[in-house]
Amino acid sequence: MLPSQALLPAAVFALAALQALASDTFIAAVYEHAVILPHPTQQPVSPSHALALMNKNMDVLEGAVKEAAQQGAHIIVTPEDGIYGWQFTRESIYPYLEDIPDPVVNWIPCTDPSRFGPAPVQERLSCMARNNSIYVVANIGDKKPCDSSDPDCPSDGRYQYNADVVFDPEGKLVARYHKYNLFRSESQFNYPKEPEVTTFETPFGKFGIFTCFDILFYEPAVVLVSKMQVDTVLFPTAWMNVLPFLTAVEFHSAWAMGMGVNLLSANTHNTSMAMTGDGLFTPEGPANYHYDSDTEEGQLLLAELSACPRISPTYPPAINWSLHATSIKKFPGENDTFSGAVRKDIFTFSELRHKAGNYTVCQGDLCCHLVYQMSDKKKDEVYVLGAFDGLHGSLIKYHWQICTLLKCPSTNLSTCGQPVETAQTKFEMFSLSGTFGTSYVFPEVLYSGVQLAPGEFEVLRDGCLKSKHGTSKPLITATLFGRLYEKDLPHPLQTPP
């Protein structure tokens, strides 16, 4: 270890080296992986059996890493659960876990694999990065022993974490992150005691990382962007698509636009569990994305991105998300409303009965305003304006404010809010806004066939989401997702037992 007096000059030298190599753009890759899954079992398999399964998945991932590097990629992100899958108990996942050290140890597993005990997965990932001169991002399991001196130590004497690791082009471990917001089925893992804010510097910007469900919460997602000012977020995920709103490409693209950063989203691919959809998303919209609910194949995506999007001339201006809507008095005319469920969330809807019109729908503190004109109103298609202001979720509850122009699956209004993937109706124009009580609002437009609409809509400084020149394809939904983080219920770690 360097003496403390030498740390500052060394840090200055490293920063200078990064600045000298800095680039305005970089090529990023994400890989949507059809994971080879283990046979479900309540009993732990042998370490060799676990490693054999993980090596099968890493064979596929290594092929993607090599291909991405050959196409000039500087970094590749692979999915959550991409190396061993899911369907585990706390006991059965243990053979798949490794001890991941803090990156301050300055470790290259590829050249020193046994420094911290057996680490064949980290060794192989490190070698993938080193042999292909590329940053490699992967999701693996971390284990940490504990004892009775720790009052929170689990009865089996260890913590188990859902973890992300990043290896640089030399194969050095440069980042480790423990997932803080576990999804309801992740009982095999522990929550870290504190939310982690993980960042690292590269020659092409400041990067941060978190995992899947984390994207919906203030910690770590908003802290990473708003306080740590990262340029790009790495996002391994195993996202189960939930139409009409929470499809992977839809919400992840919206989040990147709303937060004003690059988001490199790598999803698991499993059509039986509605897992698909990854992409390279920017503040201006998707640079490249993929959604495939029909085949069982993986997919590699690449795109050239701005290294520092905040200083890009195309960076979107700051938006006052409630300015336009609060200046509008409630639109006159027909405004009969009815309730409809989007999964378990009860929305207030109003049917768009005419080819053109002005509508207002309110729920709680939120009023949503819509001005629209359809190109041709199909008699067998129904659209509604919807509003939702309330808590969503089961184990972890969080507060949404949502304004949406939404297609219903049928002419039966009781179906409004249920999943729908196709439509026939195009719009000549629409303008959607809401009286949001938050500055964290995420805009997106979704077309028939679960396709995004890059470049076809804009958000004005007063918070109005508008089509530019109508819709080129039939519309499923145009949505403004607002998050009132201050109204969320406490994280399970802060909730009294």
C-alpha positions as CSV (number, residue, x, y, z in Angstrom):
1,M,0.0,0.0,0.0
2,L,1.2,3.5,-0.8
3,P,2.0,5.8,2.2
4,S,-0.6,8.4,2.7
5,Q,1.7,11.2,1.5
6,A,1.9,9.5,-1.9
7,L,-1.8,9.1,-2.4
8,L,-2.5,12.6,-3.5
9,P,0.1,12.8,-6.2
10,A,-0.8,9.4,-7.4
11,A,-4.5,10.4,-7.6
12,V,-3.6,13.6,-9.5
13,F,-1.5,11.7,-11.9
14,A,-4.3,9.2,-12.5
15,L,-6.8,11.9,-13.1
16,A,-4.4,13.7,-15.5
17,A,-4.0,10.5,-17.4
18,L,-7.7,10.0,-17.7
19,Q,-8.2,13.6,-19.0
20,A,-5.4,13.2,-21.5
21,L,-7.1,10.1,-22.9
22,A,-10.6,11.6,-22.6
23,S,-12.9,11.3,-25.6
24,D,-16.1,13.1,-26.5
25,T,-17.9,9.9,-27.4
26,F,-17.5,6.2,-26.8
27,I,-19.0,3.0,-28.1
28,A,-21.1,1.0,-25.7
29,A,-22.6,-2.4,-25.9
30,V,-25.3,-4.3,-24.0
31,Y,-26.1,-8.0,-24.3
32,E,-29.6,-9.5,-23.7
33,H,-28.8,-13.0,-22.6
34,A,-31.0,-16.1,-22.8
35,V,-29.7,-17.6,-19.6
36,I,-29.1,-21.3,-19.2
37,L,-30.9,-22.1,-16.0
38,P,-30.1,-24.7,-13.3
39,H,-32.6,-27.4,-12.4
40,P,-34.7,-26.0,-9.5
41,T,-33.6,-27.7,-6.2
42,Q,-34.0,-27.0,-2.5
43,Q,-30.6,-28.6,-1.8
44,P,-27.3,-27.0,-2.7
45,V,-25.4,-28.6,-5.5
46,S,-21.6,-29.2,-5.4
47,P,-19.3,-26.2,-6.1
48,S,-18.1,-28.0,-9.3
49,H,-21.7,-28.5,-10.5
50,A,-22.4,-24.8,-9.9
51,L,-19.3,-23.7,-11.7
52,A,-20.1,-26.0,-14.7
53,L,-23.5,-24.3,-15.1
54,M,-21.9,-20.8,-14.7
55,N,-19.3,-21.6,-17.3
56,K,-21.9,-22.5,-19.8
57,N,-23.4,-19.1,-19.4
58,M,-20.0,-17.4,-19.4
59,D,-19.2,-19.2,-22.7
60,V,-22.1,-17.3,-24.3
61,L,-21.2,-14.0,-22.6
62,E,-17.6,-14.3,-23.6
63,G,-18.7,-14.7,-27.2
64,A,-20.7,-11.4,-26.9
65,V,-17.7,-9.7,-25.2
66,K,-15.4,-10.7,-28.1
67,E,-17.9,-9.6,-30.7
68,A,-18.5,-6.3,-29.0
69,A,-14.7,-5.6,-28.7
70,Q,-14.2,-6.5,-32.4
71,Q,-16.8,-3.9,-33.3
72,G,-15.0,-1.3,-31.3
73,A,-17.0,-1.2,-28.1
74,H,-15.2,0.3,-25.0
75,I,-17.7,-1.3,-22.5
76,I,-20.2,-4.1,-22.4
77,V,-23.0,-4.6,-19.9
78,T,-24.5,-8.1,-19.3
79,P,-27.7,-8.8,-17.4
80,E,-28.8,-9.4,-13.9
81,D,-28.9,-13.2,-13.1
82,G,-27.0,-13.7,-16.4
83,I,-24.5,-16.2,-15.0
84,Y,-26.6,-18.5,-12.8
85,G,-30.2,-17.6,-13.3
86,W,-32.8,-17.6,-10.5
87,Q,-35.2,-20.0,-8.8
88,F,-33.0,-20.3,-5.7
89,T,-33.5,-20.6,-2.0
90,R,-31.0,-19.0,0.4
91,E,-29.3,-22.4,0.8
92,S,-29.3,-23.6,-2.8
93,I,-27.7,-20.4,-4.2
94,Y,-24.7,-20.6,-1.9
95,P,-22.4,-22.7,-4.1
96,Y,-22.8,-20.1,-6.8
97,L,-21.5,-17.2,-4.6
98,E,-17.9,-15.8,-4.4
99,D,-16.3,-13.4,-2.0
100,I,-16.0,-10.1,-3.9
101,P,-13.4,-7.7,-2.3
102,D,-13.7,-4.0,-2.1
103,P,-12.1,-2.6,-5.4
104,V,-9.6,-0.5,-3.3
105,V,-7.5,-3.7,-3.0
106,N,-6.2,-3.1,-6.6
107,W,-6.8,-6.6,-7.8
108,I,-6.6,-8.2,-11.3
109,P,-8.2,-11.7,-10.8
110,C,-6.9,-12.8,-14.3
111,T,-3.3,-12.6,-13.2
112,D,-3.7,-13.3,-9.4
113,P,-6.8,-15.5,-9.1
114,S,-6.2,-17.0,-5.7
115,R,-5.4,-13.8,-3.8
116,F,-8.8,-13.8,-2.0
117,G,-9.6,-17.5,-2.1
118,P,-11.4,-19.4,-4.9
119,A,-12.8,-16.9,-7.4
120,P,-13.2,-18.7,-10.7
121,V,-16.0,-16.5,-11.9
122,Q,-14.2,-13.3,-11.2
123,E,-11.1,-14.7,-12.7
124,R,-12.9,-15.5,-16.0
125,L,-14.7,-12.2,-16.2
126,S,-11.4,-10.4,-15.5
127,C,-9.7,-12.3,-18.3
128,M,-12.6,-11.5,-20.7
129,A,-12.0,-7.8,-20.0
130,R,-8.2,-8.1,-20.2
131,N,-8.0,-10.3,-23.3
132,N,-10.4,-8.1,-25.2
133,S,-9.3,-4.7,-23.8
134,I,-12.8,-3.7,-22.8
135,Y,-14.7,-2.9,-19.7
136,V,-16.9,-5.8,-18.7
137,V,-19.9,-5.4,-16.4
138,A,-21.6,-8.5,-14.9
139,N,-24.0,-9.5,-12.1
140,I,-22.9,-12.2,-9.7
141,G,-23.5,-13.3,-6.1
142,D,-21.3,-12.0,-3.2
143,K,-20.9,-13.8,0.2
144,K,-19.5,-12.2,3.4
145,P,-19.0,-14.1,6.7
146,C,-20.3,-12.6,9.9
147,D,-20.5,-13.8,13.6
148,S,-22.4,-13.2,16.8
149,S,-20.7,-9.9,17.4
150,D,-22.9,-8.5,14.6
151,P,-26.5,-8.4,15.9
152,D,-27.8,-8.5,12.3
153,C,-25.8,-11.6,11.3
154,P,-28.1,-14.2,9.7
155,S,-28.3,-17.5,11.6
156,D,-26.2,-19.3,8.9
157,G,-23.3,-16.9,9.6
158,R,-23.1,-15.1,6.3
159,Y,-24.5,-12.3,4.3
160,Q,-25.5,-13.0,0.7
161,Y,-25.8,-10.1,-1.8
162,N,-27.0,-9.6,-5.3
163,A,-23.9,-7.9,-6.7
164,D,-22.5,-6.2,-9.8
165,V,-18.9,-6.1,-10.7
166,V,-16.9,-4.0,-13.3
167,F,-13.5,-5.0,-14.7
168,D,-11.5,-2.5,-16.7
169,P,-9.6,-3.2,-19.9
170,E,-6.6,-4.5,-17.9
171,G,-8.9,-6.9,-16.0
172,K,-8.8,-4.9,-12.7
173,L,-11.8,-4.9,-10.5
174,V,-12.8,-1.2,-10.5
175,A,-16.4,-1.3,-9.1
176,R,-18.6,-3.5,-6.9
177,Y,-22.2,-2.8,-6.1
178,H,-24.7,-4.5,-3.7
179,K,-28.4,-4.3,-4.8
180,Y,-30.3,-2.2,-2.2
181,N,-33.9,-2.6,-3.4
182,L,-34.6,-6.3,-3.7
183,F,-37.6,-7.6,-5.6
184,R,-40.1,-9.6,-3.7
185,S,-38.8,-13.0,-4.9
186,E,-35.2,-12.4,-3.9
187,S,-35.3,-14.0,-0.5
188,Q,-32.0,-15.7,-1.2
189,F,-30.2,-12.3,-0.7
190,N,-29.7,-9.9,2.1
191,Y,-30.2,-6.1,2.0
192,P,-26.9,-4.2,2.4
193,K,-27.0,-2.3,5.7
194,E,-26.7,1.0,3.8
195,P,-27.5,2.1,0.3
196,E,-24.3,2.1,-1.8
197,V,-23.5,4.9,-4.3
198,T,-20.9,3.3,-6.6
199,T,-19.1,5.4,-9.2
200,F,-15.8,5.1,-11.1
201,E,-14.0,7.3,-13.7
202,T,-13.2,6.3,-17.2
203,P,-11.6,8.1,-20.2
204,F,-15.1,8.6,-21.5
205,G,-17.0,10.0,-18.5
206,K,-18.1,9.3,-14.9
207,F,-20.0,6.0,-14.5
208,G,-22.4,4.7,-11.9
209,I,-24.1,1.4,-11.4
210,F,-27.2,-0.1,-9.8
211,T,-29.4,-3.1,-10.5
212,C,-33.0,-3.6,-11.9
213,F,-35.6,-2.7,-9.2
214,D,-33.2,0.0,-7.9
215,I,-34.1,2.3,-10.8
216,L,-37.5,3.0,-9.2
217,F,-36.1,4.5,-6.0
218,Y,-34.4,7.7,-4.7
219,E,-31.5,5.6,-3.3
220,P,-29.4,4.8,-5.1
221,A,-30.8,5.9,-8.5
222,V,-31.5,9.6,-8.0
223,V,-28.6,10.1,-5.6
224,L,-26.2,8.7,-8.2
225,V,-27.4,11.1,-10.9
226,S,-28.4,14.2,-9.1
227,K,-25.7,14.3,-6.3
228,M,-22.9,12.3,-7.8
229,Q,-23.4,13.8,-11.3
230,V,-22.6,10.6,-13.2
231,D,-22.7,10.8,-17.0
232,T,-23.7,7.2,-17.7
233,V,-25.5,4.5,-15.6
234,L,-24.8,0.8,-16.0
235,F,-27.9,-1.2,-15.5
236,P,-27.9,-5.0,-15.3
237,T,-31.6,-6.1,-15.1
238,A,-33.9,-9.0,-15.2
239,W,-37.0,-7.1,-16.1
240,M,-40.4,-8.7,-16.4
241,N,-42.4,-6.6,-18.8
242,V,-45.7,-5.3,-17.5
243,L,-47.9,-3.6,-20.2
244,P,-49.2,-1.0,-20.6
245,F,-46.6,1.0,-18.7
246,L,-43.7,-0.9,-17.2
247,T,-42.2,-2.5,-20.3
248,A,-38.4,-2.5,-20.1
249,V,-37.6,-0.4,-23.2
250,E,-40.5,2.0,-22.4
251,F,-39.6,2.9,-18.8
252,H,-35.8,2.6,-19.1
253,S,-35.8,5.0,-22.1
254,A,-38.2,7.3,-20.2
255,W,-35.9,7.3,-17.1
256,A,-32.8,8.2,-19.2
257,M,-34.7,11.2,-20.7
258,G,-36.2,12.3,-17.4
259,M,-32.8,12.0,-15.5
260,G,-30.7,13.4,-18.4
261,V,-28.1,10.6,-18.5
262,N,-27.0,7.6,-20.6
263,L,-28.5,4.3,-19.4
264,L,-26.9,1.1,-20.6
265,S,-29.7,-1.4,-19.9
266,A,-28.9,-5.1,-20.3
267,N,-31.8,-7.5,-19.8
268,T,-32.3,-11.2,-19.2
269,H,-34.1,-12.9,-22.1
270,N,-36.8,-15.4,-21.1
271,T,-40.1,-15.2,-23.0
272,S,-42.0,-17.5,-20.6
273,M,-41.4,-14.9,-17.9
274,A,-42.0,-11.9,-20.2
275,M,-38.3,-10.9,-19.9
276,T,-37.0,-9.0,-22.9
277,G,-36.1,-5.5,-23.8
278,D,-32.7,-3.8,-23.5
279,G,-31.1,-0.8,-25.0
280,L,-28.6,2.1,-25.0
281,F,-30.7,5.1,-23.9
282,T,-29.7,8.8,-23.9
283,P,-31.3,12.1,-22.7
284,E,-32.5,12.6,-26.3
285,G,-34.1,9.1,-26.6
286,P,-32.9,5.6,-27.5
287,A,-29.7,5.2,-29.5
288,N,-30.4,1.5,-30.0
289,Y,-32.9,-0.9,-28.4
290,H,-34.3,-4.4,-28.8
291,Y,-37.6,-6.0,-27.8
292,D,-38.3,-9.6,-28.8
293,S,-41.1,-11.6,-27.2
294,D,-41.2,-14.3,-29.9
295,T,-37.7,-16.0,-30.1
296,E,-35.4,-17.4,-27.4
297,E,-32.2,-15.9,-28.8
298,G,-29.9,-13.4,-27.2
299,Q,-29.1,-10.1,-28.8
300,L,-26.0,-7.8,-28.8
301,L,-26.5,-4.1,-29.3
302,L,-24.0,-1.3,-29.9
303,A,-24.2,2.5,-30.2
304,E,-21.9,5.5,-30.1
305,L,-22.8,7.7,-27.1
306,S,-21.8,11.1,-25.8
307,A,-19.3,10.8,-23.0
308,C,-20.5,13.9,-21.2
309,P,-24.1,14.4,-22.3
310,R,-24.7,17.4,-20.0
311,I,-22.4,19.5,-22.1
312,S,-23.7,18.3,-25.4
313,P,-25.4,20.9,-27.6
314,T,-28.5,18.6,-27.9
315,Y,-28.9,18.2,-24.1
316,P,-32.5,18.9,-23.2
317,P,-33.2,22.0,-21.2
318,A,-34.5,22.0,-17.6
319,I,-38.2,21.4,-17.4
320,N,-40.9,22.7,-15.0
321,W,-43.1,19.6,-15.1
322,S,-46.2,21.3,-13.7
323,L,-46.1,24.8,-15.3
324,H,-48.3,24.1,-18.3
325,A,-50.9,22.0,-16.5
326,T,-51.3,24.4,-13.6
327,S,-52.1,27.3,-16.0
328,I,-55.0,25.4,-17.4
329,K,-58.5,25.6,-16.0
330,K,-60.4,22.3,-16.2
331,F,-61.4,21.7,-19.8
332,P,-65.1,22.1,-20.4
333,G,-67.3,19.5,-22.2
334,E,-67.7,15.8,-21.7
335,N,-65.7,14.5,-18.8
336,D,-67.5,11.5,-17.4
337,T,-65.0,9.4,-15.5
338,F,-64.8,5.8,-14.4
339,S,-62.3,3.7,-12.5
340,G,-60.1,1.1,-14.0
341,A,-57.3,-1.2,-12.7
342,V,-53.8,-1.3,-14.1
343,R,-52.8,-4.4,-12.2
344,K,-53.7,-3.4,-8.6
345,D,-53.5,0.4,-9.1
346,I,-56.9,2.1,-9.5
347,F,-56.8,4.8,-12.2
348,T,-59.4,7.5,-13.0
349,F,-60.2,7.3,-16.7
350,S,-62.2,9.3,-19.2
351,E,-63.0,7.9,-22.6
352,L,-62.0,9.9,-25.7
353,R,-65.4,9.7,-27.5
354,H,-64.6,11.9,-30.4
355,K,-61.9,12.2,-33.1
356,A,-60.6,15.4,-31.5
357,G,-61.0,17.1,-28.1
358,N,-59.8,18.5,-24.8
359,Y,-60.0,16.5,-21.7
360,T,-59.1,16.8,-18.0
361,V,-58.9,13.9,-15.5
362,C,-58.0,14.3,-11.8
363,Q,-57.1,12.0,-9.0
364,G,-55.7,13.1,-5.6
365,D,-53.4,16.1,-6.1
366,L,-52.9,15.3,-9.8
367,C,-54.8,16.7,-12.8
368,C,-53.9,15.5,-16.3
369,H,-54.7,17.5,-19.4
370,L,-54.9,16.3,-22.9
371,V,-55.5,18.0,-26.3
372,Y,-55.6,15.6,-29.2
373,Q,-56.7,14.9,-32.8
374,M,-56.9,11.4,-34.2
375,S,-56.1,10.8,-37.8
376,D,-58.9,8.3,-38.1
377,K,-60.9,7.1,-35.1
378,K,-61.4,3.4,-35.4
379,K,-64.8,2.3,-34.2
380,D,-63.4,-0.9,-32.6
381,E,-60.7,0.9,-30.6
382,V,-61.1,2.9,-27.4
383,Y,-58.7,5.4,-26.0
384,V,-58.8,7.0,-22.5
385,L,-57.0,9.7,-20.6
386,G,-56.0,8.4,-17.2
387,A,-54.6,9.7,-13.9
388,F,-53.1,7.9,-10.9
389,D,-51.8,9.4,-7.7
390,G,-50.9,6.9,-5.0
391,L,-48.8,4.1,-3.7
392,H,-47.8,1.2,-5.9
393,G,-46.0,-2.1,-5.0
394,S,-46.1,-4.9,-2.4
395,L,-43.1,-5.5,-0.3
396,I,-41.7,-2.0,-1.0
397,K,-44.3,0.6,-1.7
398,Y,-43.5,3.7,-3.7
399,H,-45.6,6.7,-4.8
400,W,-46.5,7.3,-8.5
401,Q,-48.1,10.2,-10.2
402,I,-49.0,9.1,-13.8
403,C,-50.8,10.9,-16.7
404,T,-51.4,8.7,-19.7
405,L,-53.1,8.6,-23.0
406,L,-53.9,4.9,-23.3
407,K,-55.4,2.4,-25.7
408,C,-57.8,-0.1,-24.2
409,P,-57.7,-3.8,-25.2
410,S,-61.3,-3.7,-26.4
411,T,-64.4,-1.5,-26.6
412,N,-65.5,-2.8,-23.2
413,L,-64.4,-0.1,-20.8
414,S,-63.8,-2.6,-18.0
415,T,-60.7,-3.8,-19.9
416,C,-59.0,-0.4,-19.9
417,G,-55.7,-0.7,-18.1
418,Q,-55.1,-4.3,-19.1
419,P,-52.1,-5.3,-21.3
420,V,-52.3,-4.4,-24.9
421,E,-49.5,-4.7,-27.6
422,T,-51.2,-3.7,-30.8
423,A,-53.2,-0.8,-32.1
424,Q,-54.5,0.7,-35.4
425,T,-55.3,4.3,-34.6
426,K,-52.8,7.1,-35.4
427,F,-52.9,10.7,-34.0
428,E,-52.4,13.9,-36.0
429,M,-51.4,15.5,-32.7
430,F,-51.5,15.1,-29.0
431,S,-50.4,17.3,-26.1
432,L,-50.3,15.8,-22.6
433,S,-49.4,17.5,-19.3
434,G,-50.0,17.2,-15.5
435,T,-50.0,19.1,-12.3
436,F,-47.1,17.1,-10.9
437,G,-45.9,17.6,-7.4
438,T,-42.3,16.5,-8.3
439,S,-39.5,17.4,-10.6
440,Y,-38.8,13.7,-11.3
441,V,-41.0,12.9,-14.3
442,F,-40.2,10.4,-17.1
443,P,-41.8,10.8,-20.5
444,E,-42.3,8.2,-23.2
445,V,-44.4,7.2,-26.2
446,L,-45.1,3.6,-27.1
447,Y,-46.3,2.5,-30.5
448,S,-48.0,-0.7,-31.7
449,G,-45.8,-3.7,-31.4
450,V,-44.0,-2.3,-28.4
451,Q,-42.0,0.1,-30.4
452,L,-40.5,3.4,-29.2
453,A,-40.9,6.7,-31.0
454,P,-37.5,8.3,-31.1
455,G,-37.5,11.8,-32.5
456,E,-41.3,11.9,-32.9
457,F,-42.2,13.8,-29.7
458,E,-40.8,16.5,-27.5
459,V,-41.2,17.8,-24.0
460,L,-41.4,21.6,-23.8
461,R,-39.9,23.6,-20.9
462,D,-43.4,24.0,-19.4
463,G,-43.7,20.2,-19.0
464,C,-46.0,19.6,-22.0
465,L,-45.4,16.3,-23.8
466,K,-46.2,16.9,-27.5
467,S,-46.1,14.9,-30.7
468,K,-44.0,16.7,-33.3
469,H,-45.7,15.7,-36.6
470,G,-48.4,13.3,-35.5
471,T,-47.6,9.6,-34.9
472,S,-46.0,7.6,-37.7
473,K,-47.4,4.3,-36.2
474,P,-50.5,3.5,-34.2
475,L,-50.3,4.5,-30.6
476,I,-50.5,2.3,-27.5
477,T,-49.7,4.9,-24.9
478,A,-48.2,8.4,-24.3
479,T,-47.2,8.6,-20.7
480,L,-45.7,10.9,-18.1
481,F,-44.4,8.9,-15.1
482,G,-43.9,11.0,-12.0
483,R,-42.2,9.8,-8.8
484,L,-42.9,11.5,-5.4
485,Y,-40.0,9.9,-3.6
486,E,-40.8,11.7,-0.4
487,K,-44.1,9.9,-0.1
488,D,-42.7,6.4,-0.4
489,L,-43.1,4.1,2.5
490,P,-39.9,3.3,4.4
491,H,-37.4,0.8,3.0
492,P,-37.7,-2.6,4.7
493,L,-34.5,-2.0,6.6
494,Q,-36.0,1.2,8.1
495,T,-39.4,-0.5,8.9
496,P,-39.7,-1.7,12.5
497,P,-40.2,-5.6,12.6
